[in-house]
C-alpha cells in the first residue's frame, strides 16, 4: 500500500521472532529416493506418523482459493478423507460460504499442511470437484452431534450482532437435530481437490531441508523430483 512507512528496526515482535529459532529440535530424516511413486500413499504415511507423534489437530489444513477479483483467500479447515490411489483430498463446507462461492466461480485451490512436531509440510495444488448430494449428506450424517449442530446453524461468515444470537441459533439447531436426526443443511457440500502437484517438505535443524515434488502426467501417472530448499 502507498503512504505507509516501512517499520524502522526489528521492534518488539521482530526481536521476539529472532529469539525463537526455527527447527531447533530433533527431526526425522526423509529418504526421498525411497518415497512411493504416488503422493497419496506418502501423505497417508506422513499423516499416520503425525498422529502417532501426538501432533494436535493433524487433519487441520489451510485451504487457499481465489475470489472474483483474483485476490487470494485462505482459511484453516478439516481434512475429511483422502483418495490415496487417485490423489484426491476431501473437505466439506457450505456452498453458500465465501469459499463455496469462490470454488463455484473458480474450481481450483491449494492446500497446505504443517505438522510442527515432525517439521513436515505438504503443499497441494489442483482442480476441485463437487461431490453428489448423497455423498455430501452421508458425510454430514457421519459427523459428531456438535459438528452437525454447527452445520445446521449455517450463515457462515455473515455478520453476527452478538454472541447471544449465536447461542440462540445453536440451541434452535440442537432442538431441530433432536426432532430431525436426518436433517442436512441445504448448502452442505463435499469437495475433492484432485492434486496436479504435491510437494513434501522435510525440515532440518541445519537448514538442509528436503523437498520432493510430484506432478501429475496427462495419463494420470506421476513424475517426481527434488527441489532446492
N, C-alpha and C positions, 0 to 999 in steps of 0.2 A: 504494500500500500504506500502511496506517496504521502509525504508530510509527516512520517513517523520516524523518530530518531532511533538509530541503532543503539542497543544497550551499551553503556560505557563500562568496560571492565566486566569481570565474571559475575559480580553480585552475589547475594546470599545463595540463590539457587545454583548458580554456576559452581560455587565453592563446594556446596553440598554434593553435587554430582561428581566433581573432580575427586572428592574423597571417598567415593563409592565405586571401586574398580569393578569392571565387568569380567565375568567368567573366572573370578578368583576363587575357584573351588575345583575339586577333583571331578572330572567329567569323563564319560565313556568315550572309547575310541570308536571310530566308524571306518570300516574297511569298505570303501565304495566299490572296489573291484569284486567283492563278494555279494553285492546287492542283487536282489531279484530282478528279472527282466521287465517287470511292470511296477508302477508306483503304488498301486493299491495294496499289494502284498507287503511292501516295505512300510507303508503308512500303518497298516494293521499291526505290524510287528512293533513299530515305534510307539503306537498308542498303548498297546498292551504293556510295554516296558514303562511308559509313563504312569499307568495305573498302578503297576507293581511298585514303583518308586514313591508312590503316595503323592503324586502331583495333584494339587487341588483343581477341581473342575477341568479334567483333561480334555473334555469334549467341547470346551469353550473355544470359539473361533471368531476371528474378525472377518466379517463379510463386507467387501467393498463393491459398490455399484456406482452407476453414473446417472445423474439427474438429467432433466430435459435440456438444461443449458450446457451440458457436457462437464459439469463440475463433479468431482468425486465425492462420495459419501461412504461412511464406514460405521459399523457398529458391531458389538460382540453378541453372538447368539449361540445356540447349542447345536452341535452336530447330532443328527438323529440316526444315521446309518451310513454305510459305505458299500458300494458295489465294488468289491475287491477286484473281480475279474474285468469288469467293464470300465473301471476308472471313474466312478460316479460318486459324488459326495452329497448326502441328503440332508436337507434342512427344511424348516417349515416356518411360515409366517402368515399373517393376514394379507390377502391380496389387495386390500384397500389401504394398507400401511404405506408410508413413503417408499420403503424398499420394494414392496409388492408393485407399486405403481412404476417405479423405476425399472424393475425387471420386465414388466409388461411392455414398456416402451423400448428398452434395450436389453434383451435377454442374454447379457454377458456379465460375468462377475469375477472377482478374485477372492481367495480365502487365505488367511494367514493363521497358523497355529504356532504357539510358543510354549514350550514346556521347560521352565527355568531350571528345575532340579536336574534335568538331563542336558541342559544347554542346547536344546534342539528346536529348530524352526522348520516348518513346512509351508511352502507357498504354492498355491494352485491358481491357474487362470483357465477360463474356458467358457463355453456356452451354457446357458441354463434352460432346462426344460421343466414344464409343469406336469405334475402327476395327475392322473384321472381323479374325479371326485371321490370314488370309492376308496382309493388308496389314501387320499387325504383324510377321509372320515375314519378309516381304520387306524391311522397314525394318531389322530386326536383321541379316539377311544382308548388307546393303549397308554395314554398319559396318566400321571397321578391326578387325584381329585383336585389338588390345589392348582395344578397346571391347567386343568380343564376349566376351573372357575375363572382363572385369569383370562383364559381364551374367550370365555363366554361374555366377559365384560366388554371385550373388543375396544373400539375407539382409540386404537394405538396411535400415539404421538399427537393426538388432539389436545388443545389447551385444557388444563384442569384448574378449576376455580379454587378448590381446597382439597385437603386430604380427606375431609369428611365426605365429600362427593364420591371419592374412590371407595371408601369403606361402605357407603350405602350401595354402590353399584356392585361391589364384590358380594355383599350379603344377599342382594337380589339374585345374583348369578348362582350363588350357592343354593338358594331355595329352588331355583329353576332346575339345577342339576339333580337335586333330590327328587323333583317331580318328573323330570325328563332325563333319565340317565343316558339316553342315546342322542341327546341334543349335540349338534355340531354347529359352530359359528358359520354363517354362510360364506365368509371370506377365507376360512381356514384352508390353506393350500400347502401342499408338499412340493418342494422343488428339488431338482437334481442338477448339480454343477458337474457337467461332463468335462473333465480336465483335458485341455490340449497341451498344457505344460504343468509339470510338477517338479518343484525343487526341494531337496532335502539338505538342510544346513546343520552341520555339527560344530558347535563351538569348541574352542580350545583355550586353556588358560594362557598359553604362549602366543595366542592370536594366530595359530596355524589352523584356521578353520577349514573345514572340508565342505564343499558344495557339489552336489550331484544333481544334474537336471535331466528330466525325462521329457521328450517331445513326442507327441502322437503323430504317426505317419498317416498318409491318406488312406491306407488299407486298414487302419485301426491298430497297427502294431506300435511299438515304442522304440525310439532311439534314445540313447543316454550318453552323457559325457560330463566331465568335470568342468567347473568354472573357477576362475580366480576368485579368492575371497574378497 
